[in-house]
Amino acid sequence: TVSVGEVVSDNFTVYQYAVLSATFTIVDANGDAVDVSGKTIVLRIYRLNTDTVLSTLDGAEVIIGGDSSNTVTVTGTDQYTQAAGTFGYVLWNTTDDTVLAKGQMTVKEVPDSA
């Protein structure tokens, strides 16, 4: 769960060579749902300490849902999890130019299934 306004870090873990999947629940400072339906939401993954953007997930990779249209589910293919390590991410509402979530995404090393 993340709040709109001052955004605190929210970290998550995925596994190398697996589908990237993360779900964010967007609420305001009072804990009330923030409706993001009709907004363009993107997830940018970047290299820590350099801010170099490595990947952007958008379009069909970002689904808005939930009873209050405040749940954002980001799903990407394993192309986003090829390298193990810790990366930064920012979940942007590009319609309103606001940050909805930020933090670190850790890709844990595991053997490939192939």
C-alpha positions as CSV (number, residue, x, y, z in Angstrom):
1,T,0.0,0.0,0.0
2,V,1.3,3.4,-0.9
3,S,0.1,6.9,-0.2
4,V,-0.2,9.8,-2.5
5,G,1.6,12.9,-1.3
6,E,4.9,12.2,0.4
7,V,5.7,8.8,-0.9
8,V,7.6,6.4,1.4
9,S,9.8,3.6,0.1
10,D,8.0,0.4,-0.7
11,N,10.4,-2.4,-1.7
12,F,9.5,-5.7,-3.4
13,T,11.3,-8.9,-4.6
14,V,11.0,-10.8,-7.8
15,Y,13.0,-13.8,-9.1
16,Q,15.6,-13.9,-11.9
17,Y,14.2,-15.3,-15.2
18,A,10.6,-15.2,-13.9
19,V,7.7,-12.9,-14.8
20,L,7.8,-9.5,-13.0
21,S,4.6,-9.0,-11.1
22,A,3.9,-6.3,-8.5
23,T,0.6,-4.9,-7.2
24,F,0.3,-1.4,-5.6
25,T,-2.8,-0.1,-3.7
26,I,-2.9,3.7,-4.0
27,V,-4.3,5.6,-1.0
28,D,-4.1,9.2,0.3
29,A,-2.7,10.4,3.6
30,N,-5.9,9.4,5.3
31,G,-5.8,5.9,4.0
32,D,-8.7,6.6,1.5
33,A,-8.6,5.0,-1.9
34,V,-7.3,7.2,-4.8
35,D,-9.1,6.5,-8.0
36,V,-6.5,6.3,-10.8
37,S,-8.9,5.1,-13.5
38,G,-8.3,6.8,-16.8
39,K,-4.7,7.8,-15.8
40,T,-1.6,6.7,-17.6
41,I,0.6,4.8,-15.2
42,V,4.1,3.6,-15.9
43,L,6.7,1.7,-13.9
44,R,10.3,2.9,-14.5
45,I,13.1,0.6,-13.3
46,Y,16.5,2.3,-12.9
47,R,20.0,1.7,-11.8
48,L,20.6,2.8,-8.2
49,N,23.0,5.7,-7.7
50,T,22.9,6.8,-11.4
51,D,19.2,7.2,-12.1
52,T,19.8,5.6,-15.5
53,V,16.4,4.2,-16.6
54,L,16.8,0.5,-17.6
55,S,13.2,-0.3,-18.4
56,T,9.7,1.2,-18.6
57,L,6.6,-0.9,-18.2
58,D,3.4,0.7,-19.6
59,G,0.3,0.1,-21.7
60,A,-1.0,-3.4,-21.4
61,E,1.7,-4.2,-18.8
62,V,-0.1,-1.9,-16.3
63,I,-3.7,-2.8,-15.2
64,I,-5.8,-0.6,-13.0
65,G,-8.5,-2.4,-11.0
66,G,-10.1,-2.9,-7.6
67,D,-13.5,-1.8,-6.3
68,S,-12.2,1.8,-6.0
69,S,-10.0,1.7,-9.1
70,N,-7.0,2.2,-6.8
71,T,-5.1,-1.0,-7.4
72,V,-2.3,-1.0,-10.0
73,T,-0.9,-4.3,-11.1
74,V,2.2,-4.3,-13.2
75,T,3.2,-7.5,-15.1
76,G,6.1,-7.9,-17.4
77,T,7.8,-10.7,-19.2
78,D,11.1,-12.2,-17.9
79,Q,13.0,-9.7,-20.1
80,Y,12.8,-7.4,-17.0
81,T,14.3,-10.0,-14.6
82,Q,17.4,-11.3,-16.5
83,A,19.9,-9.6,-14.3
84,A,20.0,-10.3,-10.5
85,G,20.6,-7.4,-8.2
86,T,18.8,-4.4,-6.6
87,F,17.3,-1.7,-8.7
88,G,15.3,1.4,-8.1
89,Y,11.8,1.8,-9.3
90,V,9.2,4.7,-9.6
91,L,5.5,4.2,-10.3
92,W,4.4,7.3,-12.2
93,N,1.0,8.7,-12.9
94,T,2.2,10.5,-16.1
95,T,-1.3,12.0,-16.7
96,D,-0.9,14.2,-13.5
97,D,2.9,14.0,-13.4
98,T,2.9,12.5,-9.9
99,V,4.8,9.8,-8.2
100,L,2.6,7.1,-6.7
101,A,5.3,4.7,-5.4
102,K,9.0,4.4,-5.3
103,G,11.5,2.1,-3.8
104,Q,13.8,-0.8,-4.6
105,M,13.1,-3.9,-6.6
106,T,15.4,-6.8,-5.8
107,V,15.8,-9.5,-8.4
108,K,16.9,-12.7,-6.5
109,E,19.3,-15.0,-8.3
110,V,17.9,-18.4,-9.2
111,P,18.7,-20.9,-12.0
112,D,16.8,-20.5,-15.2
113,S,13.9,-22.9,-15.7
114,A,15.0,-23.7,-19.3
